[in-house]
């Protein structure tokens, strides 16, 4: 009886959260239906996975450096994102983040601050996992804009071999907003090599204003190899808690269009406990 009540309330509150997300998205889209064009900005790169562990806290520093800018590329040399989040249940994650950027020949600036939530749904079958992501970034730098990002998280496979898809949509609002809705995707194919190391290929891209899409020379697409390291760093911090882990992702992406820097290097350091 307790198990059935737990499932009932979990499904009930999941639907309430989904309805809230849908209403929020619809309201922002209606409020920003007509807007002038603003240039896309570079950011950090991460493929969201559906993994959520109850009672787990996660902290991360995700940084990238870009070089050799084609004519249509955003000239941001360095970007970093500092994030902290917590999972009160096995199906809900909430977090906050702050982003820093340094354009070519400029100083470091705080660009945006944001919040994000992530939901994990019941597995439909072995080898298939899925969830939902919603994030809002609010501009701190006057040159930036506010951005709503939302979409499903889809994963095929297991810890040994997996393919993860982030088919996300983005809507800007407020000052410096863009017309329409952008499609911003992330893809990660990952293969475990050893218990503490894996190799993968990640791809990212942004298609601005999908209802009136720009030529590919104005779309940002990049792809490259990534190494993933993971190591346990002590015992559980509370009874029944998960094992604390430190992670390190190191990757290099290569631009595929005139709107992508030729080379992007990424380092992400993470700690969960």
C-alpha positions as CSV (number, residue, x, y, z in Angstrom):
1,X,0.0,0.0,0.0
2,X,2.8,2.4,0.9
3,X,4.5,1.7,-2.5
4,X,1.3,2.3,-4.4
5,X,0.8,5.6,-2.6
6,X,4.4,6.6,-3.3
7,X,3.9,6.0,-7.0
8,X,0.6,7.9,-7.0
9,X,2.0,11.0,-5.4
10,X,5.1,10.9,-7.5
11,X,3.0,10.7,-10.7
12,X,0.7,13.5,-9.4
13,X,3.5,15.9,-8.6
14,X,5.4,15.1,-11.8
15,X,2.3,16.1,-13.8
16,X,2.0,19.3,-11.7
17,X,5.6,20.2,-12.4
18,X,5.2,19.4,-16.1
19,X,2.0,21.6,-16.3
20,X,3.8,24.4,-14.6
21,X,6.7,24.1,-17.1
22,X,4.4,24.1,-20.1
23,X,2.4,27.1,-18.8
24,X,5.7,29.0,-18.2
25,X,7.0,28.2,-21.6
26,X,3.8,29.2,-23.3
27,X,3.6,32.5,-21.5
28,X,7.2,33.4,-22.3
29,X,6.7,32.5,-26.0
30,X,3.6,34.7,-26.2
31,X,5.2,37.5,-24.4
32,X,8.2,37.5,-26.7
33,X,6.6,36.7,-30.0
34,X,7.8,39.8,-31.8
35,X,11.4,40.7,-31.1
36,X,14.5,42.2,-32.8
37,X,17.5,40.1,-33.9
38,X,20.5,39.8,-31.7
39,X,23.7,37.8,-32.2
40,X,24.1,34.3,-30.7
41,X,26.5,34.1,-27.8
42,X,29.0,31.3,-27.0
43,X,28.7,29.3,-23.8
44,X,29.9,26.1,-22.1
45,X,29.2,22.7,-23.4
46,X,27.5,19.8,-21.6
47,X,25.2,17.0,-22.6
48,X,22.6,16.5,-19.8
49,X,22.0,12.9,-18.8
50,X,18.8,11.5,-17.0
51,X,20.7,10.2,-14.0
52,X,19.3,11.5,-10.7
53,X,20.2,10.1,-7.3
54,X,18.1,10.9,-4.2
55,X,19.9,13.0,-1.6
56,X,22.9,13.8,-3.9
57,X,24.6,17.2,-4.1
58,X,26.5,18.1,-7.3
59,X,29.0,20.8,-7.9
60,X,30.9,21.5,-11.1
61,X,33.1,24.0,-13.0
62,X,32.8,23.7,-16.7
63,X,35.2,25.8,-18.8
64,X,36.1,26.2,-22.5
65,X,38.6,28.1,-24.6
66,X,38.1,29.0,-28.2
67,X,40.5,29.9,-31.0
68,X,40.5,30.9,-34.7
69,X,37.2,32.7,-35.3
70,X,35.6,32.6,-38.8
71,X,33.7,35.7,-40.0
72,X,30.4,34.8,-38.4
73,X,31.6,33.3,-35.1
74,X,31.1,34.9,-31.7
75,X,34.6,36.1,-30.6
76,X,34.4,34.8,-27.0
77,X,37.8,33.5,-26.1
78,X,36.9,31.9,-22.7
79,X,33.7,30.8,-21.0
80,X,33.1,29.2,-17.6
81,X,30.1,28.0,-15.7
82,X,30.0,27.3,-12.0
83,X,27.0,25.2,-10.9
84,X,25.6,23.7,-7.7
85,X,22.5,21.5,-7.4
86,X,20.7,19.0,-5.2
87,X,18.3,16.0,-5.8
88,X,15.7,15.8,-3.0
89,X,14.2,12.8,-4.7
90,X,15.3,10.1,-7.3
91,X,13.3,11.9,-10.0
92,X,13.8,15.7,-9.4
93,X,17.0,17.8,-9.5
94,X,17.2,21.6,-8.9
95,X,20.3,23.7,-9.3
96,X,21.7,27.2,-9.8
97,X,24.6,28.4,-12.0
98,X,26.6,31.5,-12.8
99,X,28.4,32.1,-16.1
100,X,31.6,34.1,-16.9
101,X,32.9,35.1,-20.3
102,X,36.0,36.8,-21.8
103,X,35.8,38.1,-25.3
104,X,38.9,38.7,-27.4
105,X,40.9,41.7,-26.1
106,X,38.5,42.2,-23.2
107,X,38.4,41.4,-19.5
108,X,36.4,38.7,-17.7
109,X,32.8,39.5,-17.1
110,X,29.9,37.9,-15.3
111,X,27.5,37.2,-18.2
112,X,24.4,35.4,-16.8
113,X,23.1,33.7,-13.7
114,X,20.4,31.0,-13.9
115,X,18.4,28.2,-12.4
116,X,17.5,24.8,-13.7
117,X,15.4,21.8,-13.0
118,X,15.5,18.3,-14.3
119,X,13.0,15.5,-14.1
120,X,13.6,11.7,-14.6
121,X,10.7,9.5,-15.6
122,X,10.3,5.8,-15.1
123,X,12.3,3.6,-17.5
124,X,10.1,2.4,-20.3
125,X,12.4,-0.7,-20.8
126,X,16.0,-1.7,-20.2
127,X,18.4,0.3,-22.2
128,X,16.2,3.3,-22.5
129,X,16.0,6.2,-20.1
130,X,14.5,9.7,-20.4
131,X,13.7,12.9,-18.6
132,X,13.0,16.6,-19.1
133,X,15.2,19.7,-18.7
134,X,14.2,23.4,-18.1
135,X,16.6,26.2,-17.4
136,X,16.5,30.0,-17.3
137,X,19.5,32.2,-17.6
138,X,19.1,35.9,-16.7
139,X,21.5,38.5,-18.0
140,X,24.0,40.2,-15.7
141,X,26.1,41.8,-18.5
142,X,24.1,44.4,-20.4
143,X,25.3,42.9,-23.7
144,X,23.6,39.6,-22.9
145,X,20.0,38.5,-23.0
146,X,17.7,36.3,-21.0
147,X,17.2,32.7,-22.2
148,X,14.7,29.9,-21.5
149,X,16.0,26.5,-22.5
150,X,13.8,23.4,-22.4
151,X,13.5,20.0,-23.9
152,X,13.7,16.2,-23.4
153,X,16.7,14.2,-22.3
154,X,16.9,10.8,-24.1
155,X,19.4,8.0,-23.4
156,X,19.9,4.7,-25.1
157,X,22.2,2.0,-23.7
158,X,23.9,1.5,-20.3
159,X,27.0,2.5,-18.4
160,X,29.2,0.4,-20.8
161,X,27.9,2.0,-24.0
162,X,25.4,4.8,-24.4
163,X,24.0,7.4,-26.7
164,X,22.5,10.5,-25.1
165,X,20.4,13.1,-26.9
166,X,19.5,16.7,-25.8
167,X,17.1,18.1,-28.5
168,X,16.5,21.4,-26.7
169,X,14.8,24.6,-27.7
170,X,15.7,28.1,-26.6
171,X,13.7,31.3,-26.4
172,X,15.3,34.6,-25.6
173,X,13.3,37.4,-23.9
174,X,13.8,40.9,-22.6
175,X,16.6,43.2,-23.8
176,X,18.7,42.0,-26.8
177,X,16.2,39.2,-27.5
178,X,16.1,37.3,-30.8
179,X,13.2,36.5,-33.1
180,X,11.7,33.0,-32.9
181,X,12.8,29.9,-31.2
182,X,16.2,28.3,-31.6
183,X,17.0,24.6,-31.8
184,X,20.0,23.8,-29.6
185,X,21.1,20.2,-29.6
186,X,23.7,18.2,-27.8
187,X,24.7,14.6,-28.6
188,X,27.1,12.3,-26.7
189,X,28.2,8.8,-27.7
190,X,30.1,7.2,-24.9
191,X,32.1,4.0,-24.4
192,X,33.5,2.8,-21.1
193,X,37.2,1.8,-21.5
194,X,38.0,1.0,-17.9
195,X,36.0,1.4,-14.6
196,X,37.4,4.9,-14.1
197,X,37.7,6.1,-17.7
198,X,35.5,6.3,-20.8
199,X,35.9,7.7,-24.3
200,X,33.2,9.5,-26.3
201,X,32.3,11.9,-29.1
202,X,30.2,14.9,-28.5
203,X,28.4,17.2,-31.0
204,X,26.7,20.5,-30.4
205,X,24.8,22.9,-32.6
206,X,22.4,25.9,-32.7
207,X,20.0,26.7,-35.4
208,X,18.5,30.2,-34.7
209,X,14.9,31.0,-35.4
210,X,13.9,27.5,-36.7
211,X,10.7,29.0,-38.2
212,X,12.8,31.2,-40.5
213,X,16.1,29.5,-40.3
214,X,19.4,31.2,-41.4
215,X,21.8,29.7,-43.9
216,X,24.2,27.1,-42.5
217,X,27.0,29.6,-42.6
218,X,25.2,31.4,-39.7
219,X,24.5,28.2,-37.7
220,X,26.9,27.0,-35.0
221,X,27.9,23.3,-35.4
222,X,30.9,21.5,-33.8
223,X,32.0,18.0,-33.0
224,X,34.9,16.3,-31.2
225,X,36.4,13.6,-28.9
226,X,36.1,13.7,-25.2
227,X,37.8,11.7,-22.4
228,X,35.8,11.1,-19.2
229,X,37.4,10.2,-15.8
230,X,35.6,9.2,-12.7
231,X,36.9,8.2,-9.3
232,X,35.4,7.5,-5.9
233,X,36.7,9.8,-3.1
234,X,35.5,8.4,0.2
235,X,32.6,6.8,1.9
236,X,28.9,7.9,1.8
237,X,28.4,11.2,3.7
238,X,25.2,9.8,5.3
239,X,23.6,6.4,5.9
240,X,22.2,5.1,2.7
241,X,23.8,7.9,0.7
242,X,25.7,7.6,-2.6
243,X,29.4,7.2,-2.9
244,X,31.1,10.6,-3.4
245,X,32.7,10.9,-6.8
246,X,35.1,13.2,-8.6
247,X,34.8,13.6,-12.4
248,X,36.9,15.1,-15.1
249,X,35.9,15.7,-18.7
250,X,38.5,16.8,-21.3
251,X,37.5,17.4,-24.9
252,X,38.3,19.2,-28.1
253,X,35.6,20.3,-30.6
254,X,36.1,21.3,-34.2
255,X,33.9,23.9,-35.9
256,X,32.0,22.8,-39.0
257,X,30.6,26.2,-40.2
258,X,31.6,29.9,-40.5
259,X,29.7,30.6,-37.3
260,X,31.8,28.1,-35.2
261,X,35.3,28.8,-33.9
262,X,37.7,26.4,-35.6
263,X,38.9,24.8,-32.3
264,X,37.3,24.7,-28.8
265,X,38.9,23.1,-25.8
266,X,36.8,21.9,-22.8
267,X,37.6,21.0,-19.2
268,X,34.8,20.1,-16.8
269,X,35.5,19.3,-13.1
270,X,32.7,17.8,-11.0
271,X,32.1,16.5,-7.5
272,X,29.0,14.6,-6.2
273,X,28.4,13.6,-2.7
